[in-house]
C-alpha cells in the first residue's frame, strides 16, 4: 500500500473522532506486516485522563486481533477536521509504538493526501525505552 493511500485512510478515520472538549480531531491508519489496515481516531473524555489517542486506538485494535508485526502508520489531525499542519504523535503514543515496533518503523504525518513527511520511530524517539532495556 502506498503512503498516499494510507494517508487517505487516516483522513477518513479522523472524521470519526470524538473530541467535544478540545475540538482536535485525529485519525490514524496502521499498516500491518500482512498488509491489513487498522484505523483509529481519538476518543476524548470529560475527565481527560481516560482519553485515548488515534494512534493507540489503531494499535490496540490490531493487537486485540492478534497482530504483532507492523510496517507503518499515517497520522493526521487538526481542529474540527481542519488540517493546517502536520500532527505529530504524542510521547505516550511513541512509547506504545516502541513496545511493538523497531526503530525503522515508519510514521507518516500529513497536511493533505499530497503533502506528507515520513519519519522513523528512532527519529521521533531517539532514546526510547523498550523491551530491550528490560533485562532478566
Long-range contacts (C-beta under 8 A, 24 or more apart in sequence): 1-31, 1-35, 1-37, 3-72, 3-74, 3-108, 3-116, 3-118, 4-113, 4-114, 4-116, 6-31, 6-37, 6-72, 6-73, 6-74, 6-108, 7-74, 7-76, 7-108, 7-110, 7-113, 7-116, 8-113, 9-37, 9-39, 9-74, 10-39, 10-54, 10-74, 10-75, 10-76, 10-110, 11-76, 11-83, 11-110, 11-113, 12-39, 13-39, 13-40, 13-41, 13-54, 13-58, 14-41, 14-54, 14-76, 14-77, 14-78, 14-81, 14-83, 15-41, 15-81, 16-41, 17-41, 17-42, 17-43, 17-54, 17-81, 18-42, 18-43, 18-44, 19-44, 20-44, 21-46, 21-48, 23-79, 23-80, 24-77, 24-78, 24-79, 25-77, 25-78, 25-79, 25-80, 25-81, 26-53, 26-54, 26-55, 26-75, 26-76, 26-77, 26-87, 27-54, 27-75, 27-76, 27-77, 28-53, 28-54, 28-55, 28-57, 28-58, 28-73, 28-74, 28-75, 28-76, 29-58, 29-73, 29-74, 30-55, 30-58, 30-59, 30-62, 30-70, 30-72, 30-73, 31-70, 31-71, 31-72, 31-73, 32-62, 32-67, 32-69, 32-70, 32-71, 33-69, 33-70, 33-71, 34-67, 34-69, 35-71, 36-62, 36-67, 38-62, 38-65, 38-67, 42-77, 53-89, 53-90, 53-92, 53-93, 55-89, 55-93, 55-96, 55-97, 56-92, 56-93, 56-96, 59-96, 59-97, 59-100, 63-100, 68-100, 70-100, 70-101, 70-105, 71-105, 71-106, 72-105, 72-106, 72-107, 72-108, 72-118, 73-97, 73-105, 73-106, 73-107, 73-108, 74-108, 74-109, 74-110, 74-116, 75-107, 75-108, 75-109, 75-110, 76-109, 76-110, 76-111, 83-110, 83-111, 83-112, 84-111, 85-111, 86-110, 86-111, 86-116, 86-117, 88-124, 89-124, 94-121, 94-124, 94-125, 94-128, 95-125, 95-128, 95-129, 97-121, 97-125, 98-125, 98-128, 98-129, 98-130, 99-130, 99-131
